[in-house]
């Protein structure tokens, strides 16, 4: 069986080729834009959605399909992005989905919802809901310079 360990959004994920450990650069939980920003907009900064999966039984390999769906603040969903989870050769796998920008419909809380289903099964299981906030803040940059705010800042 496959288990979900964690998922998050950062500006860059670097995987060590020997240990397969990852370095996560600037975990992003919120974007601040200047008042007067007109939506919808494309926030032009690189994001890596990183999701880690592992075998619940270290001796049993498995395959699954994962998907990430963005839920907008108004409750609508965007088209899901699917990805392969292959734990046949290794105990743990990191999936990295890179994007050059993120489309924003409005201010508010977006949710990146992570689901998976084992090969041969039809039902999706939700394993994570990652909140991502978009706010308009005095003194923040306009869209062209829209900067991510690191976690805890």
The 8 nearest C-alpha neighbors of each residue, nearest first, counted from 0:
[[1, 55, 54, 61, 2, 56, 59, 60],
 [0, 2, 54, 53, 55, 61, 52, 3],
 [3, 1, 53, 52, 55, 54, 4, 0],
 [2, 4, 52, 5, 51, 53, 126, 1],
 [5, 3, 51, 52, 2, 53, 6, 50],
 [6, 4, 51, 50, 3, 7, 52, 127],
 [7, 5, 50, 49, 51, 48, 8, 4],
 [8, 6, 49, 48, 9, 50, 129, 5],
 [7, 9, 48, 27, 47, 26, 49, 46],
 [10, 8, 26, 27, 47, 25, 11, 46],
 [9, 11, 46, 25, 45, 47, 24, 26],
 [12, 10, 24, 9, 47, 23, 46, 13],
 [11, 13, 23, 22, 24, 47, 21, 14],
 [12, 14, 22, 21, 11, 15, 23, 24],
 [15, 13, 21, 19, 20, 16, 22, 12],
 [14, 16, 19, 20, 17, 18, 21, 13],
 [17, 15, 19, 18, 14, 20, 13, 21],
 [18, 16, 15, 19, 20, 14, 21, 13],
 [17, 19, 20, 15, 16, 14, 21, 91],
 [20, 18, 15, 16, 14, 17, 21, 93],
 [21, 19, 18, 15, 14, 22, 16, 17],
 [22, 20, 14, 13, 15, 23, 19, 12],
 [21, 23, 13, 12, 14, 24, 20, 15],
 [22, 24, 12, 11, 21, 9, 25, 13],
 [23, 25, 11, 10, 9, 26, 12, 22],
 [24, 26, 9, 149, 10, 27, 23, 11],
 [27, 25, 9, 150, 149, 8, 24, 28],
 [26, 28, 9, 149, 8, 150, 29, 25],
 [27, 29, 131, 150, 132, 26, 149, 148],
 [30, 28, 132, 131, 148, 133, 27, 147],
 [31, 29, 133, 147, 148, 132, 134, 32],
 [30, 32, 134, 135, 133, 136, 139, 29],
 [33, 31, 135, 139, 140, 141, 145, 136],
 [32, 34, 139, 141, 135, 140, 136, 36],
 [35, 33, 135, 36, 136, 137, 32, 139],
 [34, 36, 37, 33, 135, 141, 32, 38],
 [35, 37, 34, 33, 38, 32, 141, 142],
 [38, 36, 35, 39, 40, 105, 34, 142],
 [39, 37, 40, 104, 105, 36, 103, 106],
 [38, 40, 104, 103, 37, 105, 41, 102],
 [41, 39, 38, 103, 102, 42, 104, 37],
 [40, 42, 102, 101, 43, 103, 100, 39],
 [41, 43, 101, 100, 44, 102, 40, 142],
 [44, 42, 100, 41, 99, 101, 45, 143],
 [43, 45, 100, 99, 42, 46, 101, 146],
 [46, 44, 99, 100, 98, 10, 47, 43],
 [45, 47, 10, 98, 9, 97, 44, 48],
 [48, 46, 97, 9, 96, 11, 10, 8],
 [47, 49, 8, 96, 95, 7, 97, 46],
 [50, 48, 95, 6, 7, 94, 47, 8],
 [49, 51, 6, 94, 93, 5, 95, 7],
 [52, 50, 93, 4, 5, 92, 3, 94],
 [51, 53, 3, 92, 4, 2, 91, 93],
 [54, 52, 91, 2, 90, 1, 92, 55],
 [53, 55, 1, 56, 57, 90, 0, 2],
 [54, 56, 0, 1, 2, 57, 53, 59],
 [55, 57, 54, 58, 59, 0, 60, 1],
 [58, 56, 54, 59, 90, 55, 60, 53],
 [57, 59, 56, 60, 54, 90, 55, 87],
 [60, 58, 56, 57, 61, 54, 0, 87],
 [61, 59, 87, 86, 58, 88, 54, 62],
 [62, 60, 86, 87, 0, 85, 59, 1],
 [63, 61, 85, 84, 118, 86, 117, 87],
 [62, 64, 117, 118, 84, 116, 83, 65],
 [63, 65, 83, 116, 115, 84, 82, 117],
 [66, 64, 115, 82, 81, 114, 83, 84],
 [67, 65, 81, 114, 80, 113, 82, 115],
 [66, 68, 113, 80, 112, 79, 111, 114],
 [67, 69, 79, 112, 111, 77, 70, 78],
 [68, 70, 111, 77, 110, 76, 112, 71],
 [69, 71, 76, 110, 109, 75, 74, 68],
 [70, 72, 109, 74, 73, 75, 76, 69],
 [71, 73, 109, 108, 107, 74, 70, 105],
 [74, 72, 71, 75, 70, 105, 107, 104],
 [75, 73, 71, 72, 70, 76, 109, 110],
 [76, 74, 71, 73, 70, 77, 72, 69],
 [77, 75, 70, 69, 71, 74, 78, 68],
 [78, 76, 69, 79, 68, 70, 75, 71],
 [77, 79, 68, 76, 80, 69, 67, 70],
 [80, 78, 68, 67, 66, 77, 81, 69],
 [81, 79, 67, 66, 68, 78, 82, 65],
 [80, 82, 66, 65, 79, 67, 64, 83],
 [81, 83, 65, 64, 66, 84, 80, 94],
 [84, 82, 64, 65, 85, 63, 81, 62],
 [83, 85, 63, 62, 64, 86, 65, 82],
 [86, 84, 62, 87, 83, 61, 63, 92],
 [85, 87, 61, 60, 89, 88, 62, 90],
 [86, 88, 60, 61, 85, 89, 62, 59],
 [89, 87, 86, 60, 90, 85, 61, 91],
 [88, 90, 86, 91, 87, 92, 60, 85],
 [89, 91, 54, 53, 57, 86, 92, 88],
 [92, 90, 53, 89, 52, 86, 54, 93],
 [93, 91, 52, 51, 53, 94, 86, 90],
 [92, 94, 51, 50, 52, 95, 49, 91],
 [93, 95, 50, 49, 51, 92, 96, 84],
 [96, 94, 49, 48, 47, 97, 93, 50],
 [95, 97, 48, 47, 49, 94, 98, 46],
 [98, 96, 47, 46, 95, 48, 99, 45],
 [97, 99, 46, 100, 45, 47, 96, 101],
 [100, 98, 45, 44, 43, 46, 97, 101],
 [101, 99, 43, 44, 42, 98, 45, 41],
 [100, 102, 42, 41, 103, 43, 99, 98],
 [101, 103, 41, 40, 42, 104, 100, 39],
 [102, 104, 40, 39, 105, 41, 101, 38],
 [103, 105, 39, 38, 40, 102, 106, 71],
 [106, 104, 38, 103, 107, 39, 72, 133],
 [105, 107, 133, 134, 108, 135, 104, 132],
 [108, 106, 133, 72, 132, 105, 134, 109],
 [107, 109, 132, 72, 131, 130, 133, 110],
 [108, 110, 71, 131, 72, 70, 130, 132],
 [111, 109, 130, 70, 129, 69, 128, 112],
 [110, 112, 69, 129, 128, 68, 67, 70],
 [113, 111, 128, 68, 67, 127, 110, 69],
 [112, 114, 67, 127, 126, 125, 66, 128],
 [115, 113, 125, 124, 66, 126, 65, 123],
 [116, 114, 65, 123, 124, 64, 66, 125],
 [115, 117, 123, 64, 63, 120, 122, 124],
 [116, 118, 63, 120, 119, 62, 64, 115],
 [119, 117, 63, 120, 62, 116, 64, 61],
 [118, 120, 117, 121, 116, 63, 62, 122],
 [121, 119, 117, 118, 122, 116, 123, 63],
 [120, 122, 123, 119, 116, 117, 118, 124],
 [123, 121, 120, 116, 124, 115, 117, 119],
 [122, 124, 116, 115, 114, 125, 121, 120],
 [123, 125, 114, 115, 116, 126, 122, 113],
 [126, 124, 114, 113, 127, 123, 115, 112],
 [125, 127, 114, 113, 124, 3, 128, 115],
 [128, 126, 113, 112, 125, 129, 114, 6],
 [129, 127, 112, 111, 110, 113, 130, 126],
 [128, 130, 111, 110, 127, 112, 131, 7],
 [131, 129, 110, 109, 108, 128, 111, 132],
 [130, 132, 28, 109, 29, 108, 110, 129],
 [133, 131, 108, 29, 107, 109, 28, 30],
 [132, 134, 106, 30, 107, 29, 31, 108],
 [135, 133, 31, 106, 32, 136, 30, 132],
 [136, 134, 32, 34, 33, 31, 137, 133],
 [135, 137, 33, 139, 31, 32, 34, 138],
 [138, 136, 139, 33, 34, 135, 32, 140],
 [137, 139, 136, 33, 140, 34, 32, 141],
 [140, 138, 33, 32, 136, 137, 31, 141],
 [139, 141, 145, 144, 33, 32, 142, 138],
 [140, 142, 33, 144, 143, 145, 32, 139],
 [143, 141, 145, 144, 42, 140, 32, 36],
 [142, 144, 141, 145, 43, 140, 42, 146],
 [143, 145, 142, 140, 141, 146, 43, 42],
 [146, 144, 142, 140, 143, 141, 32, 42],
 [145, 147, 144, 148, 30, 31, 140, 44],
 [148, 146, 30, 27, 149, 29, 145, 31],
 [147, 149, 29, 30, 27, 146, 150, 152],
 [150, 148, 27, 25, 26, 152, 147, 151],
 [151, 149, 152, 26, 27, 28, 148, 25],
 [150, 152, 149, 148, 28, 26, 27, 29],
 [151, 150, 149, 148, 29, 28, 27, 147]]
